[in-house]
Amino acid sequence: MGQRRLGNRLKEVRTARGLTQTDLAVLVGVSRKTINTVENAVFVPSTILALTLAETLGTTVEELFFVIADGVELSARPKLRSVRWRGA
């Protein structure tokens, strides 16, 4: 398996909401530097921080964060397929 890392859309979502890094940091209760390092994929946030960021920004963790494997973005949401029910 190739190299995997966590990517995010935090800056994109934050700026779409009209928030600065400082604004978001205050709302979430962390430092501006923490927001900056998460946005730049230097720091992988804890589950609690990821959930808090998503809630504060009015989105989901799945929309904010994703896995990058071998340079390709992998969606966290599974692709649904049709399943035919064949009763008992």
N, C-alpha and C positions, 0 to 999 in steps of 0.2 A: 504494500500500500504506500502511496506517495505521501508527500508532505501535506499536512492539513493545518489550517489556522482559522481563527474566528474573524470574520469580517463584520462590518456593521454599517448601518445607514443613519447613525445617530446624528451626525452633522446635518445631513439632508433633512431629516425630520425636524430637528431643533430649529434650523433656520426657516423652514416652512411655517413653523409656529411663531416666528418672530422673536425667538429667544436668543440671547447671547449665552456663551458658555457660563458666565457668571450668574445670569438669571436662572439657568437650569440647575447649576450647582446649589444655589440658595434653596430652590424648590425641593431638591432631592436631599439636601443636607450633607453634601460633600464639598470638597474644594474644587475650584475652577481647574486646577491642574489635573485632578482625577478625571473630570469630563474630557479635558484635552487628551489625556493619555488613552482613554477608552476610544475616543474618536479616531485617533491615529494608530489604533491597534497595537499600542505599546503595552497596555494593561488589559487583561481579560477580567471583566467585572464578576463579582460574586453573583450567585443566583438572586439573592435579595436585591442587590443593586440593579441588576438587569430587569427584574420585575418592577421595581420602583421607577426606573427610567421609563419603561413602557407605559405604566399606569399614568405617570405624570404627563407624558406626551400624548396620551389618549390613543395608544396603539398596542400592539402585542409584541412579546419578546420575539416571536417568529418573524415579524415584520422588521424589527430592529437589527437582529443578529442572524448570521448565516455562516455556514462552513465553506471555506475555500480549499479545494483539494486539487493539487497539481495545477493551480492557476484558474480553476473553473469553480464558479459559484454553485454550491449545492443548496437547494431550497430545503428548509426544515419541514415544510409541509409535504406530507406524502401525496403522491398523485393517486387519486381515486380511480378505480376501474369498476366497470359494471360487473355485477355478479348476478347471475340468473338463479332465482330460487327454484329449487326442484323438490318442493314439498316432501314430507315424510311418507 
